[in-house]
Amino acid sequence: MSGLLKNAVGPEDHAQGDPDAAVTLVEYGDYQCPYCGAAYPLVKKLQRHFKDDLRFVFRNFPLTQAHPLAHMAAELAEAAALQGQFWPMHDWIYEHQQEWSEAGAEALLAGIAAVGLDADALEGALKKPEIDKRIKADFNGGVRSGVNGTPSFFINGRLHQGSSEALAQAIERAIGR
């Protein structure tokens, strides 16, 4: 049945917040997708508002036919994760999305220095097959879960069908407020 998260959230996921939170919000996102870019500040706002009641998980879903730099951005975020810097890289990519989307790959690579990553270690990490394997696993898990566009959000394992703006209300209901 589509609309249900097929891959349970686990320790390998990129997660922020209390693992025992009342609500786990999973986003399948594309770093170059303008709708994901617009949802990014909303997710940050939800995290501030719901605090310990919300755990946020990000999974890669690059739509490379529409967004040619999306896969490269996902690779950078995953390589940064190997240096313990997934979230700073994730945030930088979204906060500068318009700049690098317009300027190209060179501008995207500026995030390496901006986040303070070891460029040599990052270059080595980008060559590791685990990076591509991780992105493909996220993507395939999304497809099996009924994701067909980005951003796609799951609240406690169920696909959120409403607008991004309706997320807060859905989370409130899931918490039982």
C-alpha positions in Angstrom: 0.0 0.0 0.0 1.5 3.3 -1.0 1.4 6.2 1.4 3.1 4.3 4.2 6.7 4.6 4.9 8.3 1.3 3.8 11.8 1.8 5.3 11.5 2.4 9.0 13.6 5.2 10.5 16.8 3.8 11.9 20.2 4.7 13.3 21.6 5.2 9.7 19.2 8.0 9.0 20.0 11.7 9.2 17.8 12.7 12.2 17.5 15.7 14.4 15.5 15.6 17.6 14.6 13.2 20.3 14.4 9.6 19.0 11.4 9.1 21.4 9.6 12.2 20.1 5.8 11.9 19.8 6.2 12.7 16.0 8.7 11.7 13.5 8.6 13.8 10.4 10.5 12.3 7.4 11.2 14.4 4.3 12.2 13.0 1.0 13.9 16.0 -0.6 15.7 17.2 -3.6 18.3 19.8 -2.9 17.7 21.7 -6.1 13.9 21.6 -6.0 12.5 25.1 -5.4 9.6 23.6 -3.5 12.0 21.8 -1.1 13.9 25.1 -0.8 10.6 26.8 0.2 9.8 24.1 2.7 13.2 24.3 4.4 12.5 27.3 6.5 9.1 25.9 7.4 10.7 22.7 8.7 13.1 24.8 10.8 10.1 26.7 12.2 8.3 23.4 13.0 11.4 22.1 14.8 11.6 25.3 16.9 7.9 25.2 17.7 7.5 21.5 18.5 10.9 21.1 20.2 11.2 17.7 21.9 7.9 16.5 20.4 9.3 16.4 16.9 12.1 14.4 15.4 13.1 15.3 11.8 14.6 12.9 9.3 15.9 13.8 5.9 16.2 11.4 3.0 17.6 12.0 -0.5 15.3 12.0 -3.5 17.1 13.8 -6.3 15.0 14.3 -9.3 17.9 14.5 -11.7 16.0 15.0 -14.9 14.4 18.2 -13.6 17.3 19.2 -11.4 20.8 18.4 -12.9 22.7 19.4 -9.8 20.5 17.6 -7.3 22.5 14.4 -7.2 25.8 16.3 -6.8 24.3 18.2 -3.9 23.1 15.0 -2.3 26.7 13.6 -2.7 28.2 16.6 -1.0 25.8 16.3 1.9 26.5 12.6 2.3 30.2 13.1 2.0 29.9 15.8 4.7 28.1 13.3 6.9 31.3 11.2 6.9 33.0 14.2 8.6 30.0 14.5 11.0 28.8 17.6 9.2 25.6 16.4 7.4 23.3 19.0 9.0 25.6 22.0 8.4 26.0 21.0 4.8 22.3 20.3 4.4 21.4 23.7 5.8 24.0 25.5 3.7 22.8 23.8 0.5 19.2 24.9 1.1 20.1 28.4 2.4 22.1 29.1 -0.8 20.0 27.1 -3.2 19.1 29.9 -5.5 22.8 31.0 -5.8 24.3 27.7 -6.7 21.3 26.6 -8.8 21.8 29.6 -11.0 25.6 29.7 -10.9 26.3 26.0 -11.3 28.5 23.3 -9.7 31.4 25.6 -8.9 29.1 27.7 -6.6 27.8 24.5 -5.0 31.3 23.5 -4.1 31.7 26.8 -2.3 29.7 25.1 0.5 32.7 22.9 1.3 34.7 25.9 2.6 31.7 27.7 4.0 30.9 24.8 6.3 34.5 24.3 7.1 34.9 20.8 5.7 38.3 19.2 5.0 38.3 19.4 1.2 40.8 16.6 0.7 38.8 14.2 3.0 35.6 15.3 1.2 37.1 14.6 -2.2 38.2 11.1 -1.0 34.7 10.5 0.5 33.0 11.4 -2.8 34.8 8.5 -4.5 33.4 6.0 -2.0 30.7 3.8 -3.4 28.8 4.1 -0.1 27.8 7.7 -1.0 25.9 6.6 -4.2 24.6 3.5 -2.5 23.1 5.6 0.3 21.4 8.1 -2.1 20.0 5.2 -4.2 18.7 3.4 -1.1 17.0 6.6 0.1 15.5 7.2 -3.4 14.3 3.6 -3.8 12.8 3.6 -0.3 10.9 6.7 -1.3 9.6 5.1 -4.5 8.4 2.0 -2.6 6.7 4.4 -0.1 4.7 6.2 -2.9 6.9 9.3 -3.2 6.5 10.8 -6.7 7.6 14.4 -6.1 9.4 16.6 -3.7 9.2 17.5 -1.0 7.2 14.5 0.3 6.6 14.3 4.0 5.6 11.4 6.2 4.2 12.0 9.7 4.7 8.9 11.9 5.1 6.7 8.8 2.0 8.1 6.9 2.3 10.2 3.8 1.2 13.8 4.4 -1.1 14.7 1.5 -1.8 18.3 2.4 0.2 21.4 1.7 3.5 22.1 3.4 1.6 24.8 5.4 -0.8 22.2 6.7 2.1 20.2 8.2 1.9 22.1 11.5 -1.8 21.2 11.9 -1.1 17.5 11.0 1.7 17.4 13.5 -0.5 19.0 16.2 -3.1 16.2 15.6 -0.4 13.5 15.7 0.9 14.8 19.0 -2.7 15.0 20.3 -2.7 18.6 21.2 
